[in-house]
Amino acid sequence: MSKEPNHHLLLVDQDLEYLDWATKLLQAEGLKILRCDRADKTLKVLEKVPVDVVVCDIKLEPIDGIELIQRIRAHSPNTASILTAVSPTTTQIIEASQKGALDVLRKESLAFELRQVVESAFQSVDQKREMGPSSGEPPGLVGKATIIGVSRPLQNVMKVVGRVAQSDAPVLISGESGTGKELIARSIHAYSPRRKKEMLVINCGAIPENLLESELFGHEKGAFTGAIARRAGRFEDSHESTLFLDEVGDLPASVQVKLLRVLQDGTFSRVGSNEVLSTDVRIVTATNKDLAQEVREGRFREDLYYRLNVVEISLPPLRARQEDIPILAEFFLDRIARKNGTARMRLTGEAIEHLQKHNWPGNVRELENTMARACALASNDILIPEDIPIGKNPASLVGSLDDALALIIEHSRRERTNILDFVRQELIRHTLEHCGHDFREAARLLGVTQAALKKSLQLPSAANA
């Protein structure tokens, strides 16, 4: 008499050779493997057999894999689903996570990952059986991710985005400057129940301390010099929506206290008022600082840190996403061509290698500016490494710097301008452009305070910078 299998696995893919390969890879004692090449056949199998885990391709007929796992979950809530794709998009990853997929795997990595992920799925199913029936299917969502890339580190981030978007839990997004923290925040909002209202954004490091409290919480008429009328703050304007606080590590202590109160009970008061107001806001924050270190050094409240850091998303730097660099570069070239109404530039294989060798300290923002600069300076529509002057050792730039200084001196003689004023204006302008007009980062690179940088921009000599 044959022994009953411990688990049932269903493989779904239109490629029959793949089904043969995956069957051989995954076969194990106590495991019964079933196979289908169409989504509609899958649903019929599930009516007859209690399948524990389904591994299906996104590209299926007559419905795609994401729609299929949604139907599987409705029919069999405790069945675990794993999706595969040649190159899953970030939108697909988020939607798959929303529909309950345990994982989304690229086909080229299946030889290394599939067996481990399937075994983990069986463990998850066994745990669900011990805990009882599932609570059911999360509601479907509409929206598109704005993040570009296919690398595993980015995929892992997007899976978290898909899972946290439905809740109101505060999210802290950490990562270096230029990694795309605001885009992640916008993706969370776009896939949340609050997406019908616009997400509001405030950069805590770009607003003077004496104005930041008013900007966040509003003020009453006469609350301070210049307060000529009552004004609602961002917390009032963000009611039933999402408020994104960028560079939250720069919040002054007085504002940290009021923010903690909002997170604790949803109440606050306008500046100059004792009236207690309430708001229903989902808070998403971002920082390129180590907030845990800021807490240890007494610059950030520990209780606020734990309130903000209910879910943390750590964005990988671009240097950890090598395979995303060509995709991002091509994306920026497309966008530049559409914006300028010009022919699209093309990258040679050598140019792509050149891009991937660079460390990208400025991350995605630096890559975007690099592609814009290359398009502006290239002599034809084929970009070669020489058209993309990045990643050079500073010592190798001495000759170029000498040439540039000679040109500046000659320009100043010809135009009868002050060399120092001219260099200062151009340095500020180029630094701001390089940093995507991030005043905090620009000030850091220039070695000045943000207040000094903003003051410089207000001078007549910097008006055209």
C-alpha angles and dihedrals in degrees: 000000000000118000118244112248118249093220140017120217123191120201116198121188138128090225108086093191089056090051090054092049095047092047091056092045096051104034112124140156112284093017123115112199120203125187138207134174097197135050095230091055088053093060091051091052091051090055090060106032130046097233116196100192133019122198109190138166119242091228104073140135139271089004128014125253095259092056089045095056089048089057091044090054091050091050098038113016094184096054111106118223130206121186128207131194139167090238115355116205122227088247090056092047092052093045092047090052090048090052092051105263113159092212145349114220132192111233094230089062098046094099088063102033113026100079094047093047092048092050089050089050091055089052089051091051092050090051091051090053090055092047096047135243123344122254092238141242123342114230118271120253139211123216146086131250116235097204119108122212148076103214120127094242090055092045089055090053093050091051089057090048090054092051100045098042093081095055131069093228114136112254126208114202114199129185145112122295112281098023094115104259093156091051089055090050090051091050091052090051094044091057096042130093087249094064094105088076124058118260111237122219130203127178105217092197096053099057123076113252094243091057101038096079091052091046091055103037104020128233143243125243109278094014089130140349108301096021095124095160141015112276131192117228131223093269091060093043091049095055108145090003138079127278116202115203108196120199090013089169088074094062112126117237094253092056092044089063093053092045090053089055092053091050092048102048108356094248135120142153131233118247107273095019137095093199111119113225128188130214138182104219133154108220122214117176136185137196141168090206127093096249092188088059090045088055092049090051092049098246097111129042114252094213091051091048092057092045091053096040099062088122120016123199114192112200115214117232117248091253087065090053101059096156091054094059097080091044092051092045091053090047091054091047090053092049094047091051093050093046094049097036090233137129113283116256118232129216122224119220089253090053091053091051088049090054093047093052093060119095094221100212088179091051121202093347090057091048091051092051091046092055091047090051092047091052091049095051104033118112095212140014096266113083117211126180091268089061090058108057101190139129097028122151109256089236090062090056095061093095091049090047092051090052091048093050091049090053091048092052091048091048092051092050092049096044094035092232131148108263096211093048091048094048091045093052094047094045092052092046095049093043092052091048091048090052094046089248091300098155094196094055093041091052090050093052092046092048095237136108121264089245091054091048093051090046089052091054091054093056116103090238090058098041092103095041 
